[in-house]
Amino acid sequence: MRLSKWTTLGLALAMMGATAAALRRTSVGGALTAPGVKVGMSPIYSDTGRLITNHSVIMPKETPGWTPVALPITEVEAHTLPADTTFGRRGYLKDDFQVEATVVLMGEDRASIHRPQWCLVGAGWTIDRTETVTVPMQSPYPYL
């Protein structure tokens, strides 16, 4: 059986339309929730004083009882991670105790997802020992 060129064109257009409708329906169903972090115009510098970007994760500038300190991103981090990686880093001091908070958001390049040892060494820390701990999860369903 031979189909005419008009029938073939009609079938092709119908298949494209059905595919477009199916894709539209699957993309509309998933609603995004509020992001876990805020990104905005806030400069972040390297440990050599070089401006890495004006766009970074917004870290709390005031924490009751703590003194905030802007902390740099190391040159190792800036050069090792992909260019579309977004950083946020701030230290918080209280008496003789310091807490460092770092947020790294990956872009399209998945090389930003890696083992924590990569980050720690890149940020200037030395790893003395490593231990693996299994944390049981019961929700939303049990994980092994």
Secondary structure, 3 states (H helix, E strand, C coil): CCCCHHHHHHHHHHHHHHHHHHHHHHHHHCCCCCCCCCEEEEEEEECCCCEEEEEEECCCCCECCEEEEECCECHHHHHHCCCCCEEEEEEEEECCEEEEEEEEECCCCHHHCCCHHHHHHHCCCCCCCCCCCCCCECCCCCEC
